C-alpha cells in the first residue's frame, strides 16, 4: 500500500463542521456521506524534507478515531509552505518534526492522503493539521480538535438510542468545535424535538456566543417558525449590545452574527427599522471588533438607496456624517464611513447640508473630505440624469 498527499485547493476556512461519524445514523439527508472525510487519525510528524519553498512531512499514524484500525503505524505525507506564507493552496505554518496533529484522511485506490476538504469544497475543522505547535488558528487548536475526534470515536460505540442525548450534552460546550459539531448533527438528524431543544437553549442563553450563531443558522434552515420569531429578534439584540471579552472565537462569532442579521433583513425576516437599530447598536458598541462595526456602516450605506422609510434614510445619513466628523483621523470607522457615503445617492437637501457643514469646518483635512463627498454625489447625479 502506498501513502500519498493530494494537494487541496486554495484554503478558505469555513467552520461548517460535518463529521465522519454522521454516517453512523440512518436519519441523514441523502448524499450526506459524500461530503464527509473517511478517516480521522492522530499522527506525529516523524521527518521533514525541504523542497524549494515547501516542507514535506511524513506523518506516522498513532491512533485512529474514525476508520480502519490497521492504519496504526502507517505513514502518509503532506506538504506545507516554508515559514508563514501560503502559496498555491499549500499549508502554513510549516510542519515541524515531532509535532502532533489531528488529521482527516481519505482513501483512493488503496492510497491514503491528507484531505481537509470535502467533495463539496467545504473544509473540516482539522485544517492546518490542528498541530500542537500552532497555538491557535481561528477557533482551531490541537486540544479542541482532539476533543472532537475523541467524541466521534465514542459516538461510534454508543447505542443508537443514546446518540441524540450524547450530542445534546455538547451543545453548550466551551469548545466551539465540539458545540458546532453537536448542533449541526442534531440539525442533520432533522427531528422536530431536536429543533425545540435547540430553540430552548438559545432562548435561555445557555450556549456560548459562537454556539448561538450556529444554532441560529441551523434553526433558520430547518425550523420556519424561528426565522421571524420575537425570540430570534431578542437574540439579535443581545448579540449587538453585549459586552464580552474578545478572543479569536468571539471575533468569528461576531462575523457570523452580522452575516446572519444581514441575511435575515434581506429575506424579510426583520423590518427596515429593526435592521437599522441593530446596525446602529453594533456601530456604537465599542467592545465589538472594529471590522464588524465597520461592516455595520457598510450595511447601512448599502440599504440607504432602497429603504422606503424616509426617516430611516435621514438617520443613516446623520449617523454616517457624525462618524466622519467625530472620529479621529486614524479611525477605521471614519475611513469606512467616508468610503461608504460615496455610494449613497444623497438628496439635494442632504448635499445642501453638507455644503453648509463644509463652511463651518476649520479642520482642512476634514473639509477636503466633505467637499470630495459633495463633488462625488453631484457628479453621480449628473450621470443619472
ABEGO torsion letter per residue (X at the ends): XBBBBBBBBBBBBBBBBBBAAAAABABBBBGAAAABBABBBBBBBABBBBBEABBBBBBBBABBABEBAAABGBBBBBBBBBEABBBGGBBOBBBBBGBBBBBBBBBBGGBBBBBABBAAGBBBAABGGGBAABABBEABBAAAAAAAAAAAAAAAABBAAAAAAAAAAAAABABAAAAAAAAAAAAAAGBAAAAAAAAAAAAAGABBAAAAAAAAAAAAAABAAAAABAAAAAAAAAAAABBBBBBAAAAAAAAAAAAAAAAAAAAGABBAAAAAAAAAAAAABAABBAAAAAAAAAAAAAAAAABABAAAAAAAAAAAAAAAAABBAABAAAAAAAAAAAABBBBAAAAAAAAAAAAABABAAAAAAAAAAAAAAAAAAAAAX
